């Protein structure tokens, strides 16, 4: 498990800001924490949900999968460079951009598939299970499913004729 302090120190090492020569002030660490939170919340609000929870102090665990920590470090380094008067190496810029692409792939939302009940599942025998029982060759009827915002499924209501009783 990676802490916020480890991420920040590694990001600063990327831009050659050495905390050991002149220890960072608490305000500088807090600024880095805010920058990290802002970056991750920006990704989240733009559709890349990675399960990140807000960090409030250096000892907090960064709740990203291990494969995404490097991407966070590279991007945080690029974001912190102006604050410390550091130059961003072009290679670091490329790595940060690749990291954002990786994060977007990891956080991509794939909605459930919806197939109408009039669509055949596939070709084959209606008694395919060998028991002689009839098997419906069509996808199940999902007309009673309610709109659920989290998976973007919209189903037709039972009575859509538009006629009043």
OpenMM code with the backbone's topology and positions (N, CA, C; nanometers):
from openmm import Vec3, app, unit

residues = "UNK UNK UNK UNK UNK UNK UNK UNK UNK UNK UNK UNK UNK UNK UNK UNK UNK UNK UNK UNK UNK UNK UNK UNK UNK UNK UNK UNK UNK UNK UNK UNK UNK UNK UNK UNK UNK UNK UNK UNK UNK UNK UNK UNK UNK UNK UNK UNK UNK UNK UNK UNK UNK UNK UNK UNK UNK UNK UNK UNK UNK UNK UNK UNK UNK UNK UNK UNK UNK UNK UNK UNK UNK UNK UNK UNK UNK UNK UNK UNK UNK UNK UNK UNK UNK UNK UNK UNK UNK UNK UNK UNK UNK UNK UNK UNK UNK UNK UNK UNK UNK UNK UNK UNK UNK UNK UNK UNK UNK UNK UNK UNK UNK UNK UNK UNK UNK UNK UNK UNK UNK UNK UNK UNK UNK UNK UNK UNK UNK UNK UNK UNK UNK UNK UNK UNK UNK UNK UNK UNK UNK UNK UNK UNK UNK UNK UNK UNK UNK UNK UNK UNK UNK UNK UNK UNK UNK UNK UNK UNK UNK UNK UNK UNK UNK".split()
positions = [
    Vec3(0.0839, -0.1182, 0.0000),
    Vec3(0.0000, 0.0000, 0.0000),
    Vec3(0.0881, 0.1241, 0.0000),
    Vec3(0.0568, 0.2134, -0.0901),
    Vec3(0.1361, 0.3337, -0.1093),
    Vec3(0.0714, 0.4505, -0.0349),
    Vec3(0.1534, 0.5268, 0.0339),
    Vec3(0.1016, 0.6431, 0.1062),
    Vec3(0.1136, 0.7685, 0.0197),
    Vec3(0.0418, 0.8711, 0.0598),
    Vec3(0.0475, 0.9983, -0.0106),
    Vec3(0.1890, 1.0564, -0.0064),
    Vec3(0.2582, 1.0390, 0.1043),
    Vec3(0.3944, 1.0901, 0.1165),
    Vec3(0.4860, 1.0250, 0.0144),
    Vec3(0.4735, 0.8940, -0.0049),
    Vec3(0.5573, 0.8239, -0.1029),
    Vec3(0.5301, 0.8747, -0.2443),
    Vec3(0.4041, 0.8935, -0.2768),
    Vec3(0.3681, 0.9432, -0.4102),
    Vec3(0.4265, 1.0827, -0.4308),
    Vec3(0.4099, 1.1686, -0.3334),
    Vec3(0.4583, 1.3066, -0.3464),
    Vec3(0.6103, 1.3108, -0.3555),
    Vec3(0.6798, 1.2365, -0.2707),
    Vec3(0.8259, 1.2357, -0.2748),
    Vec3(0.8784, 1.1828, -0.4080),
    Vec3(0.8161, 1.0774, -0.4600),
    Vec3(0.8586, 1.0234, -0.5893),
    Vec3(0.8290, 1.1208, -0.7021),
    Vec3(0.7171, 1.1922, -0.6934),
    Vec3(0.6840, 1.2922, -0.7950),
    Vec3(0.7858, 1.4059, -0.7921),
    Vec3(0.8230, 1.4484, -0.6731),
    Vec3(0.9220, 1.5557, -0.6615),
    Vec3(1.0597, 1.5102, -0.7085),
    Vec3(1.0927, 1.3845, -0.6880),
    Vec3(1.2195, 1.3309, -0.7369),
    Vec3(1.2227, 1.3322, -0.8902),
    Vec3(1.1070, 1.3136, -0.9532),
    Vec3(1.0988, 1.3173, -1.1000),
    Vec3(1.1387, 1.4536, -1.1555),
    Vec3(1.1100, 1.5584, -1.0808),
    Vec3(1.1435, 1.6938, -1.1276),
    Vec3(1.2661, 1.7486, -1.0539),
    Vec3(1.3386, 1.6585, -0.9893),
    Vec3(1.4657, 1.6885, -0.9234),
    Vec3(1.4546, 1.7900, -0.8108),
    Vec3(1.3442, 1.7847, -0.7380),
    Vec3(1.3294, 1.8657, -0.6168),
    Vec3(1.3685, 1.7739, -0.5019),
    Vec3(1.4786, 1.8027, -0.4399),
    Vec3(1.5311, 1.7168, -0.3346),
    Vec3(1.4850, 1.7642, -0.1979),
    Vec3(1.3990, 1.6871, -0.1331),
    Vec3(1.3504, 1.7214, -0.0005),
    Vec3(1.4536, 1.7015, 0.1075),
    Vec3(1.5574, 1.6195, 0.0804),
    Vec3(1.6573, 1.5922, 0.1837),
    Vec3(1.7534, 1.7092, 0.2009),
    Vec3(1.7828, 1.7829, 0.0929),
    Vec3(1.8738, 1.8969, 0.1026),
    Vec3(1.8083, 2.0125, 0.1776),
    Vec3(1.6861, 2.0402, 0.1433),
    Vec3(1.6087, 2.1441, 0.2110),
    Vec3(1.4704, 2.0843, 0.2336),
    Vec3(1.4453, 2.0380, 0.3553),
    Vec3(1.3172, 1.9722, 0.3818),
    Vec3(1.1989, 2.0584, 0.3393),
    Vec3(1.0994, 1.9925, 0.2857),
    Vec3(0.9797, 2.0644, 0.2415),
    Vec3(0.9005, 2.1132, 0.3614),
    Vec3(0.8402, 2.2266, 0.3449),
    Vec3(0.7537, 2.2827, 0.4479),
    Vec3(0.6212, 2.2078, 0.4485),
    Vec3(0.5536, 2.2114, 0.5602),
    Vec3(0.4226, 2.1469, 0.5710),
    Vec3(0.3251, 2.2044, 0.4693),
    Vec3(0.3344, 2.3352, 0.4440),
    Vec3(0.2448, 2.3981, 0.3466),
    Vec3(0.2703, 2.3466, 0.2056),
    Vec3(0.3960, 2.3128, 0.1745),
    Vec3(0.4287, 2.2583, 0.0429),
    Vec3(0.3705, 2.1179, 0.0263),
    Vec3(0.3780, 2.0388, 0.1320),
    Vec3(0.3171, 1.9053, 0.1282),
    Vec3(0.1649, 1.9159, 0.1135),
    Vec3(0.1041, 2.0092, 0.1873),
    Vec3(-0.0415, 2.0256, 0.1777),
    Vec3(-0.0824, 2.0710, 0.0377),
    Vec3(-0.0022, 2.1550, -0.0214),
    Vec3(-0.0287, 2.1989, -0.1582),
    Vec3(-0.0202, 2.0803, -0.2550),
    Vec3(0.0779, 1.9939, -0.2345),
    Vec3(0.0925, 1.8749, -0.3193),
    Vec3(-0.0256, 1.7795, -0.3002),
    Vec3(-0.0727, 1.7663, -0.1767),
    Vec3(-0.1898, 1.6819, -0.1495),
    Vec3(-0.3125, 1.7387, -0.2211),
    Vec3(-0.3314, 1.8695, -0.2126),
    Vec3(-0.4450, 1.9324, -0.2821),
    Vec3(-0.4357, 1.9109, -0.4324),
    Vec3(-0.3149, 1.9245, -0.4874),
    Vec3(-0.2947, 1.9069, -0.6313),
    Vec3(-0.3260, 1.7629, -0.6724),
    Vec3(-0.2847, 1.6671, -0.5901),
    Vec3(-0.3119, 1.5252, -0.6191),
    Vec3(-0.4625, 1.4992, -0.6145),
    Vec3(-0.5289, 1.5494, -0.5119),
    Vec3(-0.6739, 1.5319, -0.5014),
    Vec3(-0.7456, 1.5976, -0.6199),
    Vec3(-0.7054, 1.7187, -0.6541),
    Vec3(-0.7684, 1.7896, -0.7657),
    Vec3(-0.7525, 1.7125, -0.8962),
    Vec3(-0.6332, 1.6609, -0.9193),
    Vec3(-0.6075, 1.5838, -1.0418),
    Vec3(-0.6976, 1.4603, -1.0483),
    Vec3(-0.7049, 1.3871, -0.9386),
    Vec3(-0.7844, 1.2641, -0.9369),
    Vec3(-0.9340, 1.2951, -0.9453),
    Vec3(-0.9793, 1.4005, -0.8801),
    Vec3(-1.1213, 1.4365, -0.8869),
    Vec3(-1.1581, 1.4879, -1.0260),
    Vec3(-1.0641, 1.5526, -1.0928),
    Vec3(-1.0880, 1.5965, -1.2297),
    Vec3(-1.1085, 1.4750, -1.3214),
    Vec3(-1.0259, 1.3732, -1.3045),
    Vec3(-1.0449, 1.2505, -1.3821),
    Vec3(-1.1822, 1.1901, -1.3538),
    Vec3(-1.2170, 1.1853, -1.2263),
    Vec3(-1.3434, 1.1236, -1.1861),
    Vec3(-1.4637, 1.1985, -1.2441),
    Vec3(-1.4617, 1.3292, -1.2362),
    Vec3(-1.5748, 1.4080, -1.2846),
    Vec3(-1.5877, 1.3990, -1.4363),
    Vec3(-1.4780, 1.3663, -1.5026),
    Vec3(-1.4805, 1.3520, -1.6483),
    Vec3(-1.4975, 1.2073, -1.6934),
    Vec3(-1.5459, 1.1220, -1.6028),
    Vec3(-1.5838, 0.9868, -1.6414),
    Vec3(-1.4826, 0.8771, -1.6181),
    Vec3(-1.3711, 0.9074, -1.5541),
    Vec3(-1.2708, 0.8054, -1.5258),
    Vec3(-1.2717, 0.7768, -1.3765),
    Vec3(-1.3539, 0.6810, -1.3362),
    Vec3(-1.3680, 0.6469, -1.1950),
    Vec3(-1.2710, 0.5345, -1.1606),
    Vec3(-1.1770, 0.5643, -1.0725),
    Vec3(-1.0731, 0.4678, -1.0371),
    Vec3(-1.0793, 0.4239, -0.8913),
    Vec3(-1.1808, 0.4669, -0.8188),
    Vec3(-1.1932, 0.4288, -0.6789),
    Vec3(-1.1043, 0.5092, -0.5856),
    Vec3(-1.0596, 0.6235, -0.6301),
    Vec3(-0.9726, 0.7091, -0.5499),
    Vec3(-1.0538, 0.7770, -0.4407),
    Vec3(-0.9991, 0.7751, -0.3195),
    Vec3(-1.0615, 0.8479, -0.2095),
    Vec3(-0.9694, 0.9628, -0.1688),
    Vec3(-1.0304, 1.0705, -0.1258),
    Vec3(-0.9558, 1.1918, -0.0924),
    Vec3(-0.8495, 1.1654, 0.0141),
    Vec3(-0.7337, 1.2254, -0.0074),
    Vec3(-0.6209, 1.2154, 0.0851),
    Vec3(-0.6166, 1.3451, 0.1648),
    Vec3(-0.6012, 1.3346, 0.2966),
    Vec3(-0.5964, 1.4562, 0.3771),
    Vec3(-0.4630, 1.4759, 0.4483),
    Vec3(-0.3852, 1.3682, 0.4649),
    Vec3(-0.2527, 1.3855, 0.5253),
    Vec3(-0.1537, 1.2883, 0.4616),
    Vec3(-0.0283, 1.3062, 0.4901),
    Vec3(0.0787, 1.2300, 0.4252),
    Vec3(0.0729, 1.0802, 0.4532),
    Vec3(0.0171, 1.0406, 0.5653),
    Vec3(0.0114, 0.8991, 0.6014),
    Vec3(-0.1054, 0.8239, 0.5391),
    Vec3(-0.1974, 0.8953, 0.4731),
    Vec3(-0.3126, 0.8298, 0.4121),
    Vec3(-0.2691, 0.7403, 0.2965),
    Vec3(-0.3400, 0.6296, 0.2829),
    Vec3(-0.3145, 0.5364, 0.1731),
    Vec3(-0.3795, 0.5889, 0.0461),
    Vec3(-0.3071, 0.5811, -0.0637),
    Vec3(-0.3606, 0.6200, -0.1939),
    Vec3(-0.4373, 0.4998, -0.2484),
    Vec3(-0.5659, 0.5172, -0.2668),
    Vec3(-0.6534, 0.4053, -0.3038),
    Vec3(-0.6631, 0.3895, -0.4558),
    Vec3(-0.5524, 0.3563, -0.5160),
    Vec3(-0.5464, 0.3222, -0.6574),
    Vec3(-0.4829, 0.1849, -0.6693),
    Vec3(-0.5140, 0.1158, -0.7768),
    Vec3(-0.4484, -0.0130, -0.7980),
    Vec3(-0.2999, 0.0127, -0.8237),
    Vec3(-0.2190, -0.0856, -0.7918),
    Vec3(-0.0736, -0.0705, -0.8005),
    Vec3(-0.0280, -0.0280, -0.9401),
    Vec3(-0.0977, -0.0713, -1.0429),
    Vec3(-0.0596, -0.0381, -1.1793),
    Vec3(-0.0830, 0.1067, -1.2170),
    Vec3(-0.1557, 0.1811, -1.1357),
    Vec3(-0.1859, 0.3208, -1.1671),
    Vec3(-0.1063, 0.4211, -1.0843),
    Vec3(-0.0344, 0.3738, -0.9860),
    Vec3(0.0438, 0.4623, -0.8985),
    Vec3(0.1503, 0.5380, -0.9784),
    Vec3(0.2179, 0.4680, -1.0689),
    Vec3(0.3222, 0.5329, -1.1491),
    Vec3(0.2629, 0.6459, -1.2330),
    Vec3(0.1460, 0.6228, -1.2907),
    Vec3(0.0803, 0.7266, -1.3712),
    Vec3(0.0487, 0.8487, -1.2848),
    Vec3(0.0043, 0.8253, -1.1625),
    Vec3(-0.0242, 0.9360, -1.0710),
    Vec3(0.1035, 1.0130, -1.0391),
    Vec3(0.2122, 0.9431, -1.0120),
    Vec3(0.3389, 1.0089, -0.9787),
    Vec3(0.3879, 1.0972, -1.0935),
    Vec3(0.3830, 1.0437, -1.2147),
    Vec3(0.4316, 1.1197, -1.3311),
    Vec3(0.3474, 1.2455, -1.3535),
    Vec3(0.2164, 1.2311, -1.3431),
    Vec3(0.1289, 1.3461, -1.3646),
    Vec3(0.1397, 1.4470, -1.2522),
    Vec3(0.1545, 1.3993, -1.1306),
    Vec3(0.1717, 1.4908, -1.0179),
    Vec3(0.3023, 1.5687, -1.0326),
    Vec3(0.4060, 1.5041, -1.0807),
    Vec3(0.5336, 1.5724, -1.1028),
    Vec3(0.5169, 1.6872, -1.2018),
    Vec3(0.4458, 1.6612, -1.3106),
    Vec3(0.4235, 1.7654, -1.4115),
    Vec3(0.3424, 1.8809, -1.3515),
    Vec3(0.2434, 1.8478, -1.2707),
    Vec3(0.1592, 1.9513, -1.2102),
    Vec3(0.2333, 2.0330, -1.1041),
    Vec3(0.3248, 1.9690, -1.0329),
    Vec3(0.3972, 2.0385, -0.9256),
    Vec3(0.5179, 2.1175, -0.9748),
    Vec3(0.5661, 2.0889, -1.0931),
    Vec3(0.6886, 2.1535, -1.1434),
    Vec3(0.6838, 2.3060, -1.1379),
    Vec3(0.5773, 2.3718, -1.1839),
    Vec3(0.5779, 2.5191, -1.1776),
    Vec3(0.5868, 2.5738, -1.0351),
    Vec3(0.5257, 2.5037, -0.9412),
    Vec3(0.5266, 2.5485, -0.8021),
    Vec3(0.6684, 2.5503, -0.7458),
    Vec3(0.7530, 2.4571, -0.7922),
    Vec3(0.8895, 2.4472, -0.7412),
    Vec3(0.9921, 2.5068, -0.8374),
    Vec3(0.9446, 2.5701, -0.9430),
    Vec3(1.0360, 2.6317, -1.0385),
    Vec3(1.1189, 2.5301, -1.1144),
    Vec3(1.0672, 2.4125, -1.1332),
    Vec3(1.1409, 2.3058, -1.2013),
    Vec3(1.0987, 2.2957, -1.3472),
    Vec3(1.1913, 2.2496, -1.4291),
    Vec3(1.1634, 2.2243, -1.5702),
    Vec3(1.1124, 2.0815, -1.5864),
    Vec3(1.0144, 2.0634, -1.6745),
    Vec3(0.9606, 1.9300, -1.7017),
    Vec3(1.0325, 1.8733, -1.8225),
    Vec3(1.0986, 1.7611, -1.8013),
    Vec3(1.1672, 1.6912, -1.9087),
    Vec3(1.0642, 1.6435, -2.0114),
    Vec3(1.0923, 1.6561, -2.1408),
    Vec3(0.9968, 1.6097, -2.2419),
    Vec3(0.9596, 1.4623, -2.2261),
    Vec3(1.0548, 1.3803, -2.1821),
    Vec3(1.0270, 1.2387, -2.1590),
    Vec3(0.9238, 1.2209, -2.0472),
    Vec3(0.9351, 1.3023, -1.9426),
    Vec3(0.8382, 1.2974, -1.8332),
    Vec3(0.7002, 1.3389, -1.8830),
    Vec3(0.6959, 1.4384, -1.9693),
    Vec3(0.5691, 1.4845, -2.0265),
    Vec3(0.5019, 1.3714, -2.1040),
    Vec3(0.5797, 1.2974, -2.1820),
    Vec3(0.5261, 1.1850, -2.2597),
    Vec3(0.4768, 1.0750, -2.1658),
    Vec3(0.5549, 1.0442, -2.0624),
    Vec3(0.5152, 0.9411, -1.9662),
    Vec3(0.3869, 0.9804, -1.8932),
    Vec3(0.3737, 1.1074, -1.8608),
    Vec3(0.2524, 1.1547, -1.7927),
    Vec3(0.1312, 1.1404, -1.8841),
    Vec3(0.1466, 1.1747, -2.0107),
    Vec3(0.0357, 1.1618, -2.1061),
    Vec3(-0.0040, 1.0154, -2.1235),
    Vec3(0.0939, 0.9270, -2.1301),
    Vec3(0.0644, 0.7833, -2.1397),
    Vec3(-0.0059, 0.7355, -2.0126),
    Vec3(0.0346, 0.7908, -1.8997),
    Vec3(-0.0279, 0.7549, -1.7730),
    Vec3(-0.1749, 0.7924, -1.7687),
    Vec3(-0.2084, 0.9097, -1.8227),
    Vec3(-0.3489, 0.9515, -1.8270),
    Vec3(-0.4285, 0.8560, -1.9158),
    Vec3(-0.3712, 0.8163, -2.0281),
    Vec3(-0.4393, 0.7207, -2.1175),
    Vec3(-0.4630, 0.5885, -2.0447),
    Vec3(-0.3638, 0.5427, -1.9702),
    Vec3(-0.3775, 0.4187, -1.8944),
    Vec3(-0.4874, 0.4310, -1.7905),
    Vec3(-0.4908, 0.5440, -1.7213),
    Vec3(-0.5942, 0.5672, -1.6202),
    Vec3(-0.7332, 0.5675, -1.6842),
    Vec3(-0.7447, 0.6315, -1.8007),
    Vec3(-0.8744, 0.6369, -1.8681),
    Vec3(-0.9196, 0.4984, -1.9134),
    Vec3(-0.8263, 0.4174, -1.9574),
    Vec3(-0.8614, 0.2799, -1.9954),
    Vec3(-0.9069, 0.2007, -1.8738),
    Vec3(-0.8341, 0.2168, -1.7639),
    Vec3(-0.8667, 0.1424, -1.6419),
    Vec3(-1.0004, 0.1845, -1.5836),
    Vec3(-1.0359, 0.3101, -1.6003),
    Vec3(-1.1594, 0.3602, -1.5417),
    Vec3(-1.2757, 0.3693, -1.6387),
    Vec3(-1.2595, 0.3124, -1.7564),
    Vec3(-1.3665, 0.3201, -1.8562),
    Vec3(-1.4884, 0.2419, -1.8100),
    Vec3(-1.6050, 0.2996, -1.8345),
    Vec3(-1.7307, 0.2361, -1.7970),
    Vec3(-1.7872, 0.1624, -1.9177),
    Vec3(-1.8155, 0.0344, -1.9003),
    Vec3(-1.8757, -0.0453, -2.0058),
    Vec3(-2.0176, -0.0800, -1.9611),
    Vec3(-2.1185, -0.0237, -2.0289),
    Vec3(-2.2560, -0.0494, -1.9853),
    Vec3(-2.3001, -0.1919, -2.0155),
    Vec3(-2.4007, -0.2365, -1.9425),
    Vec3(-2.4588, -0.3669, -1.9701),
    Vec3(-2.5177, -0.3656, -2.1101),
    Vec3(-2.5150, -0.4809, -2.1724),
    Vec3(-2.5750, -0.4934, -2.3051),
    Vec3(-2.7231, -0.5238, -2.2908),
    Vec3(-2.8022, -0.4653, -2.3779),
    Vec3(-2.9445, -0.4906, -2.3785),
    Vec3(-2.9828, -0.5417, -2.5169),
    Vec3(-3.0449, -0.6556, -2.5205),
    Vec3(-3.0928, -0.7129, -2.6453),
    Vec3(-3.2440, -0.7275, -2.6362),
    Vec3(-3.3175, -0.6883, -2.7413),
    Vec3(-3.4635, -0.7006, -2.7370),
    Vec3(-3.5063, -0.8473, -2.7365),
    Vec3(-3.6245, -0.8710, -2.6816),
    Vec3(-3.6749, -1.0079, -2.6720),
    Vec3(-3.7133, -1.0667, -2.8072),
    Vec3(-3.7063, -0.9860, -2.9124),
    Vec3(-3.7349, -1.0361, -3.0467),
    Vec3(-3.6087, -1.0811, -3.1194),
    Vec3(-3.4938, -1.0640, -3.0569),
    Vec3(-3.3674, -1.1022, -3.1179),
    Vec3(-3.3323, -1.2457, -3.0800),
    Vec3(-3.3099, -1.3327, -3.1795),
    Vec3(-3.2731, -1.4707, -3.1470),
    Vec3(-3.1368, -1.4787, -3.0795),
    Vec3(-3.1232, -1.5688, -2.9861),
    Vec3(-2.9954, -1.5907, -2.9185),
    Vec3(-2.8956, -1.6495, -3.0160),
    Vec3(-2.9435, -1.7376, -3.1003),
    Vec3(-2.8573, -1.7992, -3.1999),
    Vec3(-2.9303, -1.9111, -3.2700),
    Vec3(-2.8678, -1.9648, -3.3721),
    Vec3(-2.9291, -2.0738, -3.4464),
    Vec3(-2.9154, -2.2025, -3.3661),
    Vec3(-3.0084, -2.2937, -3.3870),
    Vec3(-2.9971, -2.4216, -3.3185),
    Vec3(-3.1318, -2.4817, -3.2909),
    Vec3(-3.1283, -2.5969, -3.2331),
    Vec3(-3.2490, -2.6720, -3.2043),
    Vec3(-3.3177, -2.6143, -3.0811),
    Vec3(-3.4502, -2.6066, -3.0837),
    Vec3(-3.5254, -2.5558, -2.9698),
    Vec3(-3.5231, -2.6528, -2.8523),
    Vec3(-3.4836, -2.7764, -2.8774),
    Vec3(-3.4758, -2.8770, -2.7710),
    Vec3(-3.3297, -2.9138, -2.7476),
    Vec3(-3.2430, -2.8139, -2.7467),
    Vec3(-3.0990, -2.8356, -2.7463),
    Vec3(-3.0430, -2.8949, -2.6181),
    Vec3(-3.1181, -2.8911, -2.5074),
    Vec3(-3.0590, -2.9393, -2.3831),
    Vec3(-3.0688, -3.0900, -2.3674),
    Vec3(-3.1300, -3.1582, -2.4632),
    Vec3(-3.1360, -3.3037, -2.4605),
    Vec3(-3.2468, -3.3607, -2.3741),
    Vec3(-3.3145, -3.2786, -2.2964),
    Vec3(-3.4195, -3.3292, -2.2084),
    Vec3(-3.5556, -3.3275, -2.2756),
    Vec3(-3.5642, -3.2709, -2.3930),
    Vec3(-3.6917, -3.2617, -2.4616),
    Vec3(-3.7704, -3.1393, -2.4198),
    Vec3(-3.7177, -3.0610, -2.3264),
    Vec3(-3.7868, -2.9397, -2.2809),
    Vec3(-3.7614, -2.8273, -2.3812),
    Vec3(-3.8628, -2.7474, -2.4021),
    Vec3(-3.8525, -2.6362, -2.4951),
    Vec3(-3.7623, -2.5288, -2.4364),
    Vec3(-3.6707, -2.4792, -2.5167),
    Vec3(-3.5829, -2.3696, -2.4769),
    Vec3(-3.6174, -2.2497, -2.5637),
    Vec3(-3.6442, -2.1372, -2.5007),
    Vec3(-3.6770, -2.0156, -2.5745),
    Vec3(-3.5530, -1.9704, -2.6517),
    Vec3(-3.5612, -1.9602, -2.7842),
    Vec3(-3.4440, -1.9232, -2.8634),
    Vec3(-3.4179, -1.7724, -2.8681),
    Vec3(-3.4936, -1.6930, -2.7909),
    Vec3(-3.4778, -1.5478, -2.7920),
    Vec3(-3.4232, -1.4982, -2.6585),
    Vec3(-3.3676, -1.3780, -2.6627),
    Vec3(-3.3208, -1.3166, -2.5394),
    Vec3(-3.4388, -1.2931, -2.4462),
    Vec3(-3.4168, -1.2935, -2.3153),
    Vec3(-3.5279, -1.2746, -2.2215),
    Vec3(-3.5934, -1.1379, -2.2361),
    Vec3(-3.7210, -1.1314, -2.2021),
    Vec3(-3.7973, -1.0083, -2.2079),
    Vec3(-3.7584, -0.9209, -2.0888),
    Vec3(-3.7067, -0.8016, -2.1167),
    Vec3(-3.6619, -0.7120, -2.0099),
    Vec3(-3.7441, -0.5842, -2.0070),
    Vec3(-3.8680, -0.5881, -2.0524),
    Vec3(-3.9490, -0.4671, -2.0577),
    Vec3(-3.9817, -0.4113, -1.9205),
    Vec3(-3.9758, -0.4920, -1.8182),
    Vec3(-4.0090, -0.4428, -1.6847),
    Vec3(-3.8891, -0.3798, -1.6149),
    Vec3(-3.7746, -0.3835, -1.6794),
    Vec3(-3.6557, -0.3246, -1.6168),
    Vec3(-3.6709, -0.1737, -1.6104),
    Vec3(-3.6341, -0.1179, -1.4999),
    Vec3(-3.6467, 0.0259, -1.4754),
    Vec3(-3.5176, 0.0939, -1.5200),
    Vec3(-3.5307, 0.2183, -1.5616),
    Vec3(-3.4134, 0.2962, -1.5973),
    Vec3(-3.3201, 0.3022, -1.4770),
    Vec3(-3.1973, 0.2589, -1.4981),
    Vec3(-3.0968, 0.2659, -1.3930),
    Vec3(-2.9830, 0.3508, -1.4455),
    Vec3(-2.9596, 0.4607, -1.3783),
    Vec3(-2.8618, 0.5570, -1.4265),
    Vec3(-2.7210, 0.4999, -1.4291),
    Vec3(-2.6882, 0.4091, -1.3378),
    Vec3(-2.5509, 0.3611, -1.3294),
    Vec3(-2.5113, 0.2707, -1.4449),
    Vec3(-2.6067, 0.2063, -1.5124),
    Vec3(-2.5656, 0.1261, -1.6275),
    Vec3(-2.6346, 0.1675, -1.7557),
    Vec3(-2.7039, 0.2782, -1.7536),
    Vec3(-2.7603, 0.3417, -1.8710),
    Vec3(-2.8545, 0.2520, -1.9500),
    Vec3(-2.9374, 0.1736, -1.8828),
    Vec3(-3.0354, 0.0896, -1.9498),
    Vec3(-3.1695, 0.1602, -1.9468),
    Vec3(-3.2296, 0.1754, -2.0625),
    Vec3(-3.3630, 0.2327, -2.0704),
    Vec3(-3.4522, 0.1275, -2.1327),
    Vec3(-3.5560, 0.0892, -2.0623),
    Vec3(-3.6469, -0.0129, -2.1126),
    Vec3(-3.7848, 0.0483, -2.1318),
    Vec3(-3.8618, -0.0087, -2.2217),
    Vec3(-3.9966, 0.0377, -2.2503),
    Vec3(-4.0879, -0.0053, -2.1366),
    Vec3(-4.1779, 0.0855, -2.0979),
    Vec3(-4.2753, 0.0502, -1.9949),
    Vec3(-4.3761, -0.0476, -2.0514),
    Vec3(-4.4478, -0.1199, -1.9632),
    Vec3(-4.5440, -0.2206, -2.0069),
    Vec3(-4.6527, -0.1624, -2.0962),
    Vec3(-4.7132, -0.0496, -2.0552),
    Vec3(-4.8228, 0.0065, -2.1313),
    Vec3(-4.7785, 0.1383, -2.1925),
    Vec3(-4.7397, 0.1333, -2.3192),
    Vec3(-4.6935, 0.2544, -2.3873),
    Vec3(-4.7860, 0.2910, -2.5022),
    Vec3(-4.9101, 0.2408, -2.4981),
    Vec3(-5.0025, 0.2661, -2.6082),
    Vec3(-5.0495, 0.4110, -2.6134),
    Vec3(-5.0395, 0.4826, -2.5032),
    Vec3(-5.0811, 0.6214, -2.4992),
    Vec3(-5.2304, 0.6397, -2.4789),
    Vec3(-5.3033, 0.5310, -2.4673),
    Vec3(-5.4469, 0.5398, -2.4452),
    Vec3(-5.4763, 0.5404, -2.2970),
    Vec3(-5.5669, 0.6266, -2.2557),
    Vec3(-5.6039, 0.6299, -2.1149),
    Vec3(-5.7200, 0.5345, -2.0911),
    Vec3(-5.7305, 0.4865, -1.9691),
    Vec3(-5.8344, 0.3901, -1.9331),
    Vec3(-5.9665, 0.4554, -1.9109),
] * unit.nanometer
topology = app.Topology()
chain = topology.addChain("A")
for resn in residues:
    res = topology.addResidue(resn, chain)
    for name in ("N", "CA", "C"):
        topology.addAtom(name, app.Element.getBySymbol(name[0]), res)
